[in-house]
Amino acid sequence: MNFLRRHGPRIAVTLLPVLLALWHAALGTEWAPIHRLDAALYDIRLRATMPGTRDERIVIVDVDERSLDEIGHWPWGRDKLAQLVDEVFDRQNAAVLGMDVLFSEADQSSGLDSLRRLADGPLRGQPGFAESLRQLEPVLDYDGRFARSLVDRPAVLGYYFTSDREGRTKGVLPAPVLRGADFAALARGQGPVVPPLQAYGWNGYGANLEGLVSAVPLAGFFNSITDADGVVRSVPVIAQYQGHYYESLAMAMFRMVHGRADLLPVLVPAPEGEGGLRVIEKLLLQTPSALLPVRVDANASTLVPYRGPGGARGGSFSYVSASAVLKGQLPAGSLQGKIALLGSTAPGLLDLRVTPVGETYPGVETHANVISGWLDGRSLIRPDYANGYDAAALLLAGLLLALALPFLSVVSGSLLTVAVAAVLAALNFWFYRAHGLVMPVAAQLIMVIAAFALNIGYGYFVESRSRRQLARLFGNYVPRELVREMVKDPESYSMQAINREMTVMFCDMRGFTALSEQMEPLALQALLNTVFSRLTRIIRKHRGTIDKYMGDCVMAFWGAPLETPHHARLAVAAALDMVEELKVLNAEHRQRGLPEIGIGIGINTGTMCVGDMGSYTRRSYTVIGDAVNLGARLESLSKLYGVQVVVGDRAHAQSADLCAWRELDRVVVRGRQQAVTVYMPMAEVPENDTWPDMLRAYRECRWDDAAALLAVQPVGPALRSLYASRIEAGRQWPPMADWDGAYRFDSR
């Protein structure tokens, strides 16, 4: 409970960004700044780890500016495209040709349509025209010529899906790679029920002519996914249209490389609330020799593993001009066994995209990067458990910071914060580099920074204020070392009065009145300042609290405001050091011709009331109570006994093993009814010390024995004279029969 009382508010403040970040991770809240930062960090990781090497297995046949200048504007006649296909396969021996272009309309350059209109119009019925038309048709039908060039060739056509209100369609879609009817059949009882698959869906498309579609073995869509910031980072691998599932251009070409391998989805249930959908965990290509895995994310898409900057000068893939291929300018076999992609980098054909590695990146090269990654077994995905990982990392890191930062200094807290952020970043990079997993990290880093900032802010503006206030309150009374301990827990200290067992010390200068009459005021002031400064330093060294200076007297106590278990022992040790310091000080005075000084110290332990006391206009942190008054009386008795230090019985009991002791007396001081035994600390007890025997004889009223023992005691003249007069008084006026040996003092 004390821990929560002291640090609960600061922990709660630190946990606030943790809770907000957890809400973001658990609920998938679309907070644009966090998503943008995650995307930016992903881009940095991607650029920092790109291979930067050329993949010689893939070649891009580029409809570039040179091609447009030499062949003509796009689209080219299908006869030229047929010629290009023949060149790619017959003379260059490419393994696969994928086309990142669309052929949705009939070739208008062949002239066949014009002749057919003449046959149905002005030349209708003319002798021999229909026969001539039939003979010219194979020559003039460029679309047919193009389709025939594709037959029995490993060529893959491209097309695209669209989404608009009207759901427009154009051309003919290829056969889906996964048929919805297959799932429906399973649902009717012919197998386990499999709900629809989770994938990107569209309601329209732009596809190729039917004759071209029927001529090729495979076709794939070339859509990409543009993020909110306009950057293309991922492409769908499988897309849904009207209950069927179609493959991307990259997947169709990858399957073609592996002999048109069948595509098998590995499914897992979607998270709750996804309408009974099933997630494609990964895709398997069923080749004659093995099952090749292709990882995809929860939407059946994949991040593009860019190899480097795009374009012919980017160095990731070889580019050859389409006009050079068409004209047969490449040496035969230049594309032997390679994967060729027909696309365009000409700005006018609008196939340039913004990507993490370039703002004018050729769209055709995105497919090349995906295929290259699959060939290497290298892919980048954001797994479906990414949010769960994000939440776990946020929770663990947040709890660590919340529970640790309140106990650390600014420097230590900064080092811990940097270490936590570094561990999170390193773990994120390890997932990315070692496993191709793109985990979120932005919310974690924001949380770490925000938690540190709020913690430090709370510590400075709230806790530091109370610490500064505490330092102001106690700085003049308590040693700096104790203040530093107190400010670690300022709520535990206040000026409110409390009762506590403590030890008080009164130290008075002897002969001060005579000094004040002999010395000039400034010299007397300098002397007092010197003496008090040196004595005060000793008190502070022994963790004492200065209460006040009263003329030539200093008052101090131990045990508050910081509780001190061995307060009596510390006070006695301070008194012994003060006596030794006085010897040094007097030696200096003798050398300088200054008067020597003496001190008397009284120390007492007992229950005292400590707190901020006084009037509305003047207050001080002090102690009061019977035990304090007794301490002052003991200091007065030191002069009577002719000793420098007088210690009460409770203080003596708690510090008995600190030094040698001599019992001085048993007294009842003014204002008290109970007797107290008083002692003086000594460096050592003399050999054959019979002082205790003398005290026993005195208290048993054996006056002759007491006088004889007193005569041989090595004690000071004041103490000897005091007991001699008491023994003589006892002979003349014997005490009452119930006398306990205590001497009653009626004066202060």
Buried (B, 14 or more C-beta within 10 A) or exposed (E): EEEEEBBEBBBBBBBBBBBBBBBBBBEEEEBEEBBBBBBBBBBEBBBEEBBEEBBEBBBBBBBBBBBBEBBEEBBBBBBBBBBBBBBBBEBBBBBBBBBBBBBBEBBEBBEBEEBEEBBEEEBEEEEEBEEEBEEEBEEBBBBBBBBBBBEEBBBBBBBBBBEEEEEEBBBBBBEBBBEBEBBEEBBEEEEEEBBBBBBBBBBBBBBBBEBBBEBBBBBBBBBBBEBEEEBBBBBBBBBBBEEBBBBBBBBBBBBBBBEBBEBEBBBEEBBEEEEEBBBBBBBBBEBEEEEBBBBBBBBBBBBBBBBBBBBBEBBBBBBBBBBBBBBEEBEEEBBEEBBBBBBBBBEEBEBBBBBBBBEEBBBBBBBBBBBBBBBEEEBBBBBBEBBEBBBEBBBBBBBBBBBBBBEBEEEEBBEBBEEBBEBBBEBBBEBBEEEBBBBBBBBBBBBBEBBBEBBBEBBEEEBBEEBEEBBEBBEEBBBEEBBEBBBEBBEBBEBEBEEBBBBBBBBBBBEBEEBBEEBEEEEBEEBBEBBBEBBBEBBBBBBBBBBEEEEBBBBBBBBBBBEBEBBBBBBBBBBBBBBEBBEEBBEEBEEEEBEBBBBBBBBBBBEBBBBEBEEEEEEEBBBBBBBBBBBBBBBBBBBBBBBBBBBBBBBBEBBBEBBEBBBBBBBBBEEBEEBBBBBBBBEEEEEEBBBEEBBBBBBEBBBEBBBEBBEEBEBEEBBBEBBBEBBEEBEEEEEEEEEEBBBEBEEE
